[in-house]
């Protein structure tokens, strides 16, 4: 009787561990998005966004945000948890400065509306990634190739300036980032099931930071793609 109940106990323990770890990841992601939103809005209403977009500072901020993502991804195993959390917060602030410029192009109402749509889509796909029994690991390479294609097409379209290509890129981008949301959530869930909570506080914090960064990027990029469809221009 005991041996028969043991697999259920182990399964329940894994579910509990994955739930705890997912909660930590989503907490960090929420903190990051909150910081970005507050900084973006504050920068926009203060008039600093107009200064940023009209100066070399815009390029410096853009390079800084990319640099922090690559640094965190490459050095996460070698830096302390406190450093990782500080860099994540710094990244959120820089992104807030960068995205403050969207308030110069789109109305506040359309930005808020698009944010709610993004939250709904992200939440649905996150829930799917959490509860589905289907292994989504096979999606990874397909979605990554699609992401590379979107990046290349976006760069090319800077020179082509084709509205048709722009909308196709945006539509494909929506599918890619909704897919990545489910894929990343399931991957994070598996990290919890595989025992990251038993590896010590340093590993937990660094793992939750990297998970939060992945989901933060999924959310932000999905929001930007949807904003192209639902954003109301100030012009």
Number of C-alpha atoms within 10 A of each C-alpha: 5 6 7 8 9 11 11 11 11 11 12 13 14 19 16 14 22 24 17 15 26 23 14 19 28 19 15 24 25 15 17 23 22 15 19 25 19 15 20 25 19 16 22 22 13 9 13 15 23 16 14 20 16 9 10 10 14 17 12 13 18 15 12 16 18 13 13 16 17 12 13 22 14 11 11 18 14 9 13 15 20 12 13 24 18 12 17 23 19 18 24 25 22 24 24 25 27 24 22 27 22 19 20 18 13 18 15 17 11 16 20 13 15 23 20 13 17 23 15 12 18 23 16 15 19 21 15 17 24 21 12 11 9 9 11 17 12 9 14 14 10 12 18 13 12 17 17 11 15 18 14 11 16 17 11 13 16 10 8 12 11 11 10 10 15 16 14 12 18 21 15 15 23 20 14 22 25 21 21 28 27 25 25 22 26 26 18 25 25 19 20 24 21 13 15 19 19 11 9 9 12 16 17 19 22 22 24 27 27 22 24 27 23 20 27 22 17 21 23 18 18 27 23 21 22 20 22 16 12 17 21 17 14 10 7
